[in-house]
Amino acid sequence: MSNEILIDVSENETRLVIVEDGRAVEYIVEACNGGRLIGNVYRGKVENVLPGMQAAFVDIGFGKNAFLNDFTSNESIKAGQEIAVQVTREAVGEKGPSVTTKISLPGRHLVLLRGSEEVGVSKKITDDAQRERLREIASRHRPLGFGLLCRTAAQDIDELTLLDEISSLKALSDSIDSKMRAAKVAAPDASCLYSEPDLLERAVRDLLNESLDKLVINDSDSYLRALDLVEAVALEFKSKIQLYSKEYEIFDFYGVGGELASRGSRKVCLKSGGNLVFDKTEAMMVIDVNSGKFTGASDLVYKTNMEAAMEIPRQLRLRNIGGIIIIDFIDMSLMVHQAEILGTLREGVERDRSKVTVVGITELGLIEITRRKL
């Protein structure tokens, strides 16, 4: 399977597309003037606590109070207290951003967990010997009072490289503590203790790996910066970074411009003649699988459902659909067909960078999925 990343840098924004086998599967846009909150760490002031919900509202200087709901009853959080929090979700509509006190600091190979003793290894590393090796290294070298998660990129990485990254992440955590003692809660730039890197740097850090064929950038300055970044974290992949210099728009040249333009449409047509219809409610996303103008033939119903089961995981990634997802496939009378549809869905979501769970089929024949929104 071919795997490419395309990055379009303009004056106002940076756009990134992940392309698998010639089709867009993920689309990320980031404004060049900042404003991204997810992953950032702030010194916040607790405005009020909702003890019945184990939740609190925290002022991080954003304008709308952030919502904190993942602390336990044994945490001493009181109104007026100043705490370090990390943004887990951007503000939506009238709701402010969501934050957590469980701060995680990602590197290329590892994630440092503050205030934790957890040691974990990415489920995408399937080799038992590698999993045991990484777990043993992380257990021996995790700093006191910190947890460590070994990312997929940690596979086959030597212990010395991992130790260097642990030291760097620990130094970053120490820097957050120092800033915490000095920061003021007044505005996002004044209360920010740590900012996640921009989209280009995150792409080099998180997405550049052995399965990637190339990372193509249409801006010469960003291309040179990417080369500098990759020398620091993954020199062996430097040859995969390429400069796109044609006058033709990069996404159109690679044949994904139309897919990006239609990602917000309610209906997606299938080759079989059927279609998918996306309807978002307050609580969930509902996807209806239709046979189109063809009805009656059981083999066509099966073919349409299978095609939908292969397309839906891509659409979830491309549209970044999160939360509860209900899929209404065309009625299937044979249990073997239902099992095959479930198997196809589960195989398709394995390529998703986000956590996706195919729950199963309800008594009404609806398939339930949950997906964590990136």
C-alpha positions in Angstrom: 0.0 0.0 0.0 1.4 3.4 -1.0 1.5 6.0 1.8 2.2 9.7 1.2 1.9 12.9 3.1 1.2 16.2 1.2 1.8 19.5 2.9 0.5 22.8 1.4 1.9 25.9 3.1 0.3 29.3 2.3 0.5 32.7 3.9 -2.4 32.1 6.3 -2.5 28.4 6.9 -0.8 25.0 6.6 -2.8 22.1 5.2 -1.8 18.4 5.5 -3.3 15.4 3.7 -2.4 11.8 4.3 -2.9 9.7 1.2 -3.2 6.0 1.1 -3.3 4.2 -2.2 -4.0 7.4 -4.0 -7.0 8.4 -1.8 -7.1 11.0 0.9 -7.7 9.5 4.4 -6.8 12.4 6.7 -7.0 16.2 6.4 -5.6 18.7 8.9 -5.6 22.5 8.7 -3.8 24.8 11.0 -3.7 28.6 10.9 -0.2 30.1 10.7 -1.0 32.7 13.3 -1.4 30.1 16.0 -4.5 29.7 18.0 -4.2 26.0 18.4 -4.8 24.9 21.9 -4.8 21.1 21.9 -1.7 19.7 23.7 -0.8 23.1 25.2 -0.2 23.3 29.0 -1.5 26.3 30.9 -1.4 27.6 34.4 -5.1 27.9 35.2 -7.1 29.3 38.1 -10.0 27.2 39.3 -13.1 29.4 39.1 -15.6 27.0 40.6 -15.9 23.3 41.5 -18.9 21.0 40.8 -18.4 18.3 43.4 -21.4 16.2 42.4 -19.9 15.8 38.9 -16.2 15.7 39.9 -15.7 18.6 37.6 -14.5 22.2 37.7 -14.2 25.3 35.5 -10.8 26.7 35.0 -9.7 30.1 33.7 -6.6 29.6 31.4 -6.8 33.1 30.0 -8.7 32.0 26.9 -11.9 34.0 27.4 -14.1 31.0 28.0 -13.5 28.9 31.1 -12.1 25.5 30.4 -13.9 22.4 31.6 -12.0 19.9 33.8 -13.7 16.6 34.6 -11.0 14.0 35.0 -9.8 14.6 38.6 -10.7 12.1 41.3 -12.2 12.8 44.7 -8.8 12.4 46.4 -7.4 15.3 44.4 -7.6 18.5 46.4 -8.9 21.0 43.9 -10.6 24.1 45.3 -12.0 27.4 43.9 -9.2 30.0 43.6 -6.5 27.3 43.4 -3.9 27.6 40.6 -3.1 24.4 38.7 -1.3 23.2 35.6 -3.7 21.8 33.0 -3.4 20.5 29.4 -5.9 21.1 26.7 -7.5 17.9 25.3 -10.2 19.4 23.1 -10.7 22.8 21.4 -13.5 25.1 22.3 -16.7 24.3 20.4 -19.6 26.8 20.0 -20.5 28.2 23.4 -18.4 25.6 25.2 -14.8 26.4 26.3 -11.9 24.0 25.8 -11.6 20.8 27.8 -8.5 20.3 30.0 -6.9 17.6 32.1 -4.5 17.6 35.1 -3.0 14.4 33.7 -0.3 16.0 31.6 1.4 14.0 28.8 4.5 15.2 26.9 5.1 13.4 23.6 8.4 12.8 22.0 9.1 10.9 18.8 9.5 7.5 20.5 8.1 8.0 24.0 5.4 9.9 25.9 6.2 11.1 29.4 3.2 11.0 31.8 3.4 13.4 34.7 2.1 12.2 38.1 1.8 8.6 36.9 3.5 5.3 37.3 2.1 3.7 34.1 4.4 1.9 31.7 2.9 1.0 28.3 3.7 -0.1 24.8 1.8 0.8 21.7 -0.6 -1.9 20.6 0.7 -1.5 17.0 4.0 -3.1 18.1 3.0 -6.7 17.9 6.3 -8.5 18.3 6.3 -9.9 21.8 10.1 -9.7 22.2 10.1 -6.0 21.2 7.2 -5.3 23.6 9.0 -6.9 26.5 12.3 -5.1 25.6 10.6 -1.7 25.5 8.6 -2.3 28.7 11.7 -3.4 30.5 13.7 -0.3 29.4 10.8 2.0 30.3 10.3 0.4 33.7 14.0 0.8 34.5 14.5 4.3 33.4 11.2 6.1 34.0 11.8 9.1 36.3 10.4 8.9 39.8 6.8 10.1 39.7 6.4 9.8 36.0 5.0 7.2 33.6 6.2 6.2 30.1 4.4 5.1 27.0 6.5 3.6 24.2 5.1 4.8 20.8 5.1 2.8 17.6 8.2 4.5 16.4 10.1 3.1 19.4 10.3 -0.3 17.9 13.9 -1.4 17.2 15.2 1.9 18.6 18.4 1.4 20.7 18.3 2.0 24.5 20.7 5.0 24.4 18.4 6.9 22.0 15.5 6.2 24.3 17.4 7.4 27.3 18.3 10.6 25.6 14.6 11.2 24.8 13.6 10.5 28.4 16.2 13.1 29.5 14.8 15.7 27.1 11.2 15.1 28.1 12.1 15.3 31.8 13.9 18.6 31.1 10.8 19.8 29.4 8.7 18.8 32.4 11.1 20.7 34.7 10.7 23.7 32.5 7.0 23.6 32.9 7.3 23.5 36.6 9.7 26.5 36.6 7.2 28.5 34.4 4.3 27.4 36.6 5.9 29.2 39.5 6.4 32.4 37.5 3.4 32.5 35.1 0.4 34.8 35.4 -3.2 33.9 34.5 -4.0 36.9 32.3 -3.9 35.9 28.7 -3.1 32.7 26.7 0.4 33.8 25.9 1.1 34.8 29.5 -0.3 31.7 31.1 1.0 29.2 28.6 3.6 26.9 30.1 4.2 24.7 27.0 3.0 24.8 23.4 2.7 21.8 21.1 4.9 22.2 18.0 3.2 23.4 14.8 1.8 21.1 12.2 5.0 20.7 10.2 7.0 19.7 13.2 4.4 17.3 14.4 4.3 15.7 11.0 8.0 15.1 11.1 7.8 13.9 14.7 4.7 11.7 14.5 4.1 10.6 10.9 7.5 10.1 9.3 8.3 6.4 9.5 9.4 3.4 7.5 5.9 2.8 6.0 5.8 6.3 4.6 6.9 6.5 0.9 7.4 10.3 0.9 6.5 13.6 2.5 6.0 16.3 -0.1 6.1 20.1 0.8 5.2 22.9 -1.6 7.1 25.6 0.2 10.9 25.9 0.0 11.4 27.4 3.4 9.3 24.8 5.1 11.1 22.1 3.1 14.5 23.2 4.4 13.0 23.4 8.0 11.7 19.9 7.6 15.2 18.7 6.6 16.6 20.3 9.7 13.9 18.8 11.9 14.4 15.3 10.5 18.1 15.4 11.1 17.4 15.8 14.8 14.9 13.0 15.2 15.0 10.5 12.3 18.0 11.1 10.0 17.4 7.8 8.2 14.2 9.2 6.7 15.6 12.4 5.3 15.5 11.1 1.7 11.7 10.8 2.0 11.2 14.5 2.3 10.7 16.1 -1.1 10.0 19.6 -2.4 7.1 20.2 -4.7 7.8 23.0 -7.2 5.2 22.6 -9.9 2.8 25.5 -10.6 -0.1 23.1 -10.5 -1.9 23.0 -7.0 -0.3 20.2 -5.0 -3.5 18.5 -3.9 -4.9 18.6 -7.4 -1.7 17.2 -8.9 -1.9 14.2 -6.6 -5.6 13.7 -7.4 -7.1 14.4 -4.0 -8.4 18.0 -4.4 -11.9 16.8 -5.3 -12.1 14.5 -2.3 -11.2 17.3 0.0 -13.8 19.6 -1.5 -16.5 17.0 -1.0 -15.6 15.9 2.5 -18.4 18.0 4.0 -21.1 16.8 1.7 -24.0 14.8 3.2 -24.0 12.0 0.6 -21.1 9.9 -0.6 -21.6 7.8 -3.7 -20.4 4.2 -3.9 -19.2 2.4 -7.1 -21.9 -0.1 -6.8 -24.6 2.5 -7.3 -25.4 2.8 -3.6 -24.5 5.7 -1.3 -23.7 6.7 2.2 -25.7 9.5 3.9 -24.2 11.2 7.0 -26.5 12.9 9.5 -25.1 14.5 12.6 -27.3 14.8 15.7 -26.5 16.4 19.1 -25.5 13.0 20.5 -24.1 11.0 17.6 -23.3 10.6 13.9 -25.7 8.4 12.0 -24.6 6.8 8.7 -27.3 5.3 6.4 -26.2 2.8 3.7 -28.6 3.0 0.7 -28.7 0.7 -2.3 -29.6 3.5 -4.6 -31.8 2.7 -7.5 -31.0 -1.0 -7.4 -33.2 -3.1 -5.0 -34.0 -6.7 -4.4 -30.9 -8.6 -5.5 -29.3 -10.2 -2.4 -25.9 -10.3 -4.1 -26.1 -6.6 -4.8 -27.1 -5.9 -1.2 -24.1 -7.8 0.0 -21.8 -6.0 -2.5 -23.1 -2.6 -1.5 -22.8 -3.3 2.2 -19.2 -4.6 1.8 -18.2 -1.6 -0.2 -19.7 0.7 2.4 -17.8 -1.2 5.2 -14.6 -0.5 3.3 -15.4 3.2 2.7 -16.8 4.1 6.1 -13.4 3.8 8.0 -11.8 6.2 5.4 -14.7 8.7 5.8 -14.4 8.6 9.6 -10.7 9.6 9.3 -11.2 12.1 6.4 -14.1 13.9 8.2 -12.6 13.4 11.6 -15.8 12.1 13.0 -15.7 11.3 16.7 -17.9 10.1 19.5 -20.8 7.6 19.0 -21.4 6.5 15.4 -24.4 4.4 14.4 -24.4 2.7 10.9 -27.6 1.4 9.3 -26.5 -1.1 6.7 -29.0 -2.5 4.2 -30.8 -5.4 5.9 -28.8 -8.6 5.9 -30.6 -11.9 6.6 -27.6 -14.1 6.7 -25.5 -14.1 9.9 -22.4 -14.9 7.9 -22.8 -11.7 5.9 -23.2 -9.7 9.2 -20.0 -11.3 10.5 -18.1 -10.4 7.3 -19.3 -6.8 7.5 -18.1 -6.5 11.1 -14.8 -8.1 10.2 -14.3 -5.7 7.3 -15.1 -2.7 9.5 -12.6 -3.8 12.2 -9.9 -4.4 9.6 -10.5 -0.9 8.1 -10.3 1.0 11.4 -7.0 -0.6 12.3 -5.2 1.9 10.1 -6.8 4.8 12.0 -4.4 6.8 14.2 -7.3 7.4 16.6 -8.8 4.8 18.9 -11.8 3.2 17.3 -14.0 0.5 18.7 -16.5 -1.5 16.6 -18.9 -2.4 19.4 -21.1 -4.8 17.4 -24.6 -5.2 16.0 -27.8 -4.2 18.0 -31.0 -6.2 17.9 -32.3 -3.8 15.3 -29.4 -4.6 13.0 -27.5 -1.3 13.6 -23.7 -1.3 14.0 -22.3 0.8 16.8 -18.8 2.4 16.7 -17.0 4.7 19.0 -14.1 6.9 17.8 -11.9 9.3 19.7 -11.8 12.6 17.8 -8.3 13.7 17.0 
